[in-house]
């Protein structure tokens, strides 16, 4: 049996790369860059996290997988393309998570339930049944590595859909109507960064918990009428 190397939290950013994100792709990449810079300054927290970035449109492109961000010189860039396939997004997670968790366990780590930070600026493709894949992904009796999903909707995203995506109603957020999308993206990455740092610190202290803050400029989706 591998030697116990301590606790890890797998974190996934599932970012909408559909064509409508084209004008804001630089904001997405700036957010990733800021997150990376902050974690480099928090090595004890960063050591407790393995980080993946998946961009979804018609399909899913794995931009980086199970990275120790202390070892990365820079993060890959996202790019706008295609439509908004939630089916592709959740199917990709369903395919990846069990293997990723198995890999980390095989390396001797105790792995905590993965955290997925989902961001989209629009509605899912209407001709796809994404909910079946999502149910299978989040059902802990079916998928042992079922993640906690934090959903953040910006722009035209629907509050009800964000509630359906999140695994807890307190993990579903939408940007304030009329908000600048670039600022909403910055708020999303600010919240993501705080969550990763604070959750990593929690693991390092032996008090394991996922910490989620409401992003600046967002409201809880449950409060939208």
LOLUMSE-208871 format. One record per atom (N, C-alpha, C): residue in three letters; x, z, y. Coordinates in steps of 0.05 Angstrom, whole numbers, plus 5000, padded with zeros to 4 digits. Layout:
<nodes>
ALAXZY
...
</nodes>
This chain:
<nodes>
UNK501750004976
UNK500050005000
UNK501850005025
UNK501149845046
UNK502749835070
UNK502850105084
UNK505050165097
UNK505350415112
UNK503350415135
UNK502150645141
UNK500250665163
UNK501650635189
UNK500950425204
UNK502250365230
UNK500650445254
UNK498450595249
UNK496750695271
UNK494250525274
UNK492850585297
UNK490250465302
UNK490450225320
UNK488650035315
UNK488449795332
UNK485549725338
UNK485049615362
UNK482449505369
UNK482749205373
UNK481449045357
UNK481448755362
UNK479448685384
UNK480348545404
UNK478748475427
UNK478648165429
UNK476248065432
UNK475747775433
UNK474447715460
UNK475547525475
UNK474147405498
UNK472947145488
UNK470347125490
UNK468846885482
UNK467846765508
UNK469246565518
UNK468746465545
UNK467546185544
UNK465446155560
UNK464045895563
UNK465845695576
UNK466445475562
UNK468045265573
UNK466445005577
UNK463745035578
UNK462044795581
UNK462544665608
UNK461644415610
UNK462244265634
UNK461444395660
UNK459344555660
UNK458444685685
UNK460444885695
UNK462344965679
UNK464445155688
UNK466745005701
UNK466644745702
UNK468844585714
UNK469744685741
UNK467944735760
UNK468944815787
UNK470145095787
UNK469845245765
UNK470645525765
UNK472845585745
UNK473945375733
UNK475845415711
UNK478345555721
UNK479145505746
UNK481445645758
UNK480845935760
UNK478346005766
UNK477646295767
UNK477846425740
UNK477046285719
UNK477346385692
UNK480246435686
UNK481946245692
UNK484746275685
UNK486146485702
UNK485246515727
UNK486346725744
UNK485546995733
UNK483147015722
UNK482247275710
UNK483947345686
UNK484447155669
UNK486147205646
UNK488947285654
UNK490047155674
UNK492747215684
UNK492847495695
UNK490747575710
UNK490647845721
UNK490548055699
UNK488848005679
UNK488648185656
UNK491348225643
UNK492748005638
UNK495348015625
UNK497348185641
UNK497448135667
UNK499248285685
UNK498648585684
UNK496048655685
UNK495348935684
UNK496149065658
UNK495748925636
UNK496449045610
UNK499449075606
UNK500948895617
UNK503848925616
UNK504849175630
UNK503249265649
UNK503949515663
UNK502749765649
UNK501349715627
UNK500149935612
UNK500949905582
UNK503549935577
UNK504449865549
UNK503350045528
UNK502750295533
UNK501650475512
UNK498750385505
UNK497250305525
UNK494550205520
UNK494649925506
UNK496449755516
UNK496649485505
UNK497449485476
UNK499049685469
UNK500049705441
UNK497749745421
UNK495449845431
UNK493249915413
UNK491249685411
UNK491849455424
UNK489949235425
UNK491148985414
UNK489548835399
UNK490348555392
UNK488348375404
UNK489248175418
UNK487548025437
UNK487247735428
UNK484747635429
UNK484247355422
UNK482547235445
UNK483046985451
UNK481446845470
UNK480246595457
UNK477646565456
UNK476246335444
UNK474546205466
UNK475045945471
UNK473345805489
UNK471345645474
UNK468745665483
UNK466645515469
UNK465245315487
UNK464645085476
UNK463044875489
UNK461444745466
UNK461944485460
UNK460744365436
UNK461944495411
UNK464344575413
UNK465744705391
UNK467344945402
UNK468945065386
UNK470545295395
UNK473545225392
UNK475045285413
UNK477945255412
UNK479145525414
UNK480845595394
UNK482245855395
UNK484645825413
UNK484545945436
UNK486745925455
UNK489046105448
UNK488346345438
UNK490446525428
UNK489046715408
UNK490546805388
UNK489346965367
UNK491047205360
UNK489747435359
UNK490947695350
UNK493647735364
UNK493747695389
UNK496247715404
UNK496748005413
UNK499248095411
UNK500248335424
UNK501148235452
UNK499548295472
UNK500148175498
UNK502748275510
UNK503948475500
UNK506548555509
UNK508648355501
UNK508048195481
UNK509947995471
UNK509447715481
UNK507447685498
UNK506647425508
UNK507747385537
UNK509047165541
UNK510047105568
UNK507747015587
UNK505746875577
UNK503446805592
UNK501146735573
UNK498746745584
UNK496446675567
UNK495746385570
UNK494446265550
UNK493745985551
UNK491545935572
UNK491245695579
UNK489245615600
UNK486745515586
UNK484445595598
UNK481845485590
UNK481345225604
UNK479545065593
UNK478844805606
UNK475944735601
UNK474644615621
UNK471844555619
UNK471344295603
UNK469144305586
UNK468644075569
UNK465844125556
UNK464343915552
UNK462043925534
UNK459644095542
UNK458044165522
UNK455544305526
UNK455944605518
UNK453744745517
UNK453845035514
UNK452745115486
UNK454445105466
UNK453645165439
UNK454145455431
UNK452045615434
UNK452245895424
UNK452545895394
UNK451345695381
UNK451645675352
UNK454645655344
UNK456045475357
UNK458945445351
UNK460345705357
UNK459645845379
UNK461046085387
UNK460746305365
UNK458246355357
UNK457846575338
UNK458646495309
UNK458446245303
UNK459446155277
UNK462446185275
UNK463846125296
UNK466746155296
UNK467546445293
UNK466146625306
UNK466746915302
UNK466147005274
UNK463946905263
UNK463246975236
UNK465446885216
UNK466546655222
UNK468746555205
UNK471346705208
UNK471846795233
UNK474546905239
UNK474747205234
UNK472747355242
UNK473147645243
UNK473847775216
UNK472547715194
UNK473347845169
UNK476347795162
UNK477247545166
UNK480047485160
UNK481947625179
UNK481147635205
UNK482947765225
UNK483248065219
UNK480948195213
UNK481048475206
UNK482648515181
UNK482348345161
UNK483848365136
UNK486848335141
UNK487548145159
UNK490448105166
UNK491648365178
UNK490248475197
UNK491248725210
UNK491448955190
UNK489448985173
UNK489549195153
UNK491849145134
UNK492348895127
UNK494548825109
UNK497248895121
UNK497348905148
UNK499848975161
UNK500149285164
UNK498149425154
UNK498349725154
UNK496849865176
UNK495149725191
UNK493749855213
UNK491049945205
UNK490050165217
UNK487250245216
UNK485850095238
UNK483849935230
UNK482549755249
UNK479849855258
UNK479449875284
UNK476849955294
UNK475049715298
UNK472449765300
UNK470549545302
UNK471249355325
UNK471449095320
UNK472148905341
UNK470248915364
UNK471348865388
UNK469748845413
UNK469848555422
UNK467548435427
UNK467348165437
UNK466148165465
UNK467648045484
UNK466748025511
UNK465847735515
UNK463247695517
UNK462047435518
UNK461147365547
UNK461947135557
UNK461147055583
UNK460146765583
UNK457846725596
UNK456646455598
UNK455246425624
UNK455246175634
UNK453946125660
UNK451345965657
UNK450345935633
UNK447945785629
UNK446445855604
UNK444445685598
UNK442845725574
UNK444045585550
UNK443645695526
UNK444645555502
UNK443245295496
UNK444545125482
UNK443244875473
UNK440644935459
UNK438444805468
UNK435844865458
UNK435344755430
UNK436944565421
UNK436544445395
UNK438044585373
UNK439244805378
UNK440844945358
UNK439645225352
UNK439845315328
UNK438945575320
UNK441445765319
UNK442145865342
UNK444446045343
UNK443746325334
UNK441246395335
UNK440446675329
UNK441046745300
UNK440746565282
UNK441246625253
UNK444146695249
UNK446046545262
UNK448846605259
UNK449446875273
UNK448146925295
UNK448647175310
UNK447647415293
UNK445347385280
UNK444247605264
UNK446147665241
UNK447147455228
UNK449047495206
UNK451647625215
UNK452547535239
UNK455047645250
UNK454847945256
UNK452548025267
UNK452248305277
UNK450948495257
UNK450048395234
UNK448848565214
UNK451148695197
UNK451448955200
UNK453749095188
UNK453349115157
UNK450949065147
UNK450549065118
UNK451448795107
UNK451648595124
UNK452448325115
UNK455448275122
UNK456148335147
UNK458848285157
UNK460148555163
UNK461948645146
UNK463248905149
UNK464648925175
UNK465848705185
UNK467248705210
UNK465448635234
UNK462848675231
UNK460948615253
UNK461948745279
UNK462048585300
UNK463148685325
UNK461048825343
UNK462048975362
UNK460549045386
UNK460748815405
UNK458548715416
UNK458548485434
UNK457548575461
UNK459248525481
UNK458648575509
UNK458048305522
UNK455648265532
UNK454948005543
UNK454648015573
UNK455847805586
UNK455747785615
UNK454747505623
UNK452447495636
UNK451347235645
UNK451847195674
UNK452846965682
UNK453246895709
UNK451646645716
UNK451446575741
UNK450046335749
UNK447246325739
UNK446646115723
UNK443946065713
UNK443346215687
UNK445046385677
UNK444646525652
UNK442146705654
UNK440746725631
UNK438246865630
UNK438647155620
UNK437447345634
UNK437747625627
UNK436747685598
UNK434547565590
UNK433447615564
UNK435347515542
UNK436647285547
UNK438547175528
UNK440947355526
UNK441847465549
UNK444147645548
UNK443547905532
UNK441047995535
UNK440148225519
UNK440148155489
UNK439447915482
UNK439447835454
UNK442247805443
UNK444147725460
UNK446847695451
UNK448247965448
UNK447848145466
UNK449248405465
UNK448248565441
UNK449948735430
UNK449248905407
UNK448049165416
UNK448049215442
UNK446849465453
UNK445849385480
UNK443449475487
UNK442249385513
UNK443949485536
UNK445549695532
UNK447349785554
UNK449849615556
UNK450149425538
UNK452449235539
UNK451748965550
UNK449348935561
UNK448348675571
UNK448148675602
UNK449548485615
UNK449648475644
UNK449148195654
UNK448048175678
UNK447747915691
UNK448647955720
UNK449747735731
UNK450647755759
UNK448247765778
UNK448647895800
UNK446547925820
UNK445747645830
UNK443047585832
UNK442247315840
UNK443547235867
UNK444346985868
UNK445646885892
UNK448546945895
UNK449647095875
UNK452547165876
UNK454246915874
UNK456546925887
UNK458546715884
UNK459646725856
UNK459646495842
UNK460446495814
UNK463346575811
UNK465046485829
UNK467846565827
UNK468246865829
UNK466646995846
UNK466847285848
UNK465647425824
UNK463647295812
UNK462447405787
UNK464547395764
UNK465947185763
UNK468047155742
UNK470147375746
UNK470947415772
UNK472947625778
UNK471847895769
UNK469247945774
UNK468048195766
UNK468048235736
UNK467448015721
UNK467548025692
UNK470348105682
UNK472347965692
UNK475048025683
UNK476048305692
UNK475048395715
UNK475748665723
UNK474648865704
UNK472148835696
UNK470949015677
UNK472248995650
UNK472848755641
UNK474248715616
UNK476948855616
UNK478448825638
UNK481048955639
UNK480849255638
UNK478949365653
UNK478649655653
UNK477849755625
UNK476049605611
UNK475249685585
UNK477549675565
UNK479149465566
UNK481449445548
UNK483449665553
UNK484049725578
UNK485949935585
UNK484950205576
UNK482450265584
UNK481350535578
UNK480850565548
UNK480050365534
UNK479650385505
UNK482250415491
UNK484350265501
UNK486950295489
UNK488150565493
UNK487750675517
UNK488650955522
UNK487251145504
UNK484651105500
UNK483051275482
UNK484151275454
UNK484851035444
UNK486051015417
UNK488751155417
UNK490351115438
UNK492951235438
UNK492851545438
UNK490651655450
UNK490451945451
UNK489152055426
UNK488251885408
UNK486951975384
UNK483952015386
UNK482851945409
UNK479951975414
UNK478751705416
UNK478451575393
UNK477651285392
UNK474851245402
UNK474551075423
UNK471950995431
UNK472150735448
UNK470050575447
UNK469950335463
UNK468650405490
UNK470150345511
UNK469150415538
UNK468350155552
UNK465850145562
UNK464849915575
UNK463649995602
UNK464649855623
UNK463649905650
UNK462049665660
UNK460049715676
UNK458549495689
UNK460449345708
UNK460649085705
UNK462348925723
UNK461348945752
UNK463248935770
UNK462448935798
UNK460848675805
UNK458648705819
UNK457048485826
UNK454948405804
UNK454748575784
UNK452848525762
UNK450748755761
UNK448548695749
UNK446548895743
UNK446048895713
UNK444949115703
UNK444249125675
UNK441948935669
UNK442248775648
UNK440248575641
UNK437548705635
UNK437548945625
UNK435049085618
UNK433349145643
UNK434649155666
UNK433249215691
UNK432148975706
UNK432648735695
UNK431648495708
UNK428848435698
UNK426948405716
UNK424148355709
UNK423548055711
</nodes>
